[in-house]
């Protein structure tokens, strides 16, 4: 039995896309220098944190859908995209990849175990795929929260982040 359903994954994929679009819009008026300014958070800057999100989503999706893994090793995750424009294109492509995967997901697949080798920790892992999926969506929310705080601190207007305010949620599914 799975911890979650395909419908949960579809909802969270939609939420991810919605939130990333809002985060991107809030970042657009910042210069590359402002995006890379050390703001005293775990990854240092807005750009490093949003790059970490692209890298993390890419590694998890490679495990879930068998597609491409990140083009850079874990040690270089904060620089996966050289510019904000490059990040925007990578983010849109990743959001579409996540949505396509979620839309095709079956209850049987989400109920299986996932096995992988972690290059970062140099060891094999195996656990319920549903736990890994919840982790991916939680990871996204956690780091977007950090970006939201950095943007607010930088004087940028940010939008609602509450799932209950996502357009169309009132009629979900």
Number of C-alpha atoms within 10 A of each C-alpha: 11 16 12 16 18 21 16 13 22 20 18 20 22 22 24 20 18 16 21 20 16 17 21 18 14 19 23 14 11 14 11 16 10 15 23 17 14 15 15 9 13 11 17 14 22 26 26 21 23 30 25 22 23 24 27 19 23 22 20 19 21 14 18 19 14 10 13 11 16 18 12 13 12 17 8 12 20 21 18 22 22 12 14 20 13 11 19 18 12 18 24 16 13 18 22 15 18 24 21 14 18 22 15 10 18 13 14 11 16 23 18 14 14 17 13 11 12 12 10 9 8 8 9 10 11 11 12 16 21 23 16 18 18 16 13 18 16 13 15 20 19 13 18 21 14 18 22 22 16 18 19 13 11 14 10 17 14 16 12 10 17 9 15 11 11 15 12 10 13 9 6 8 9
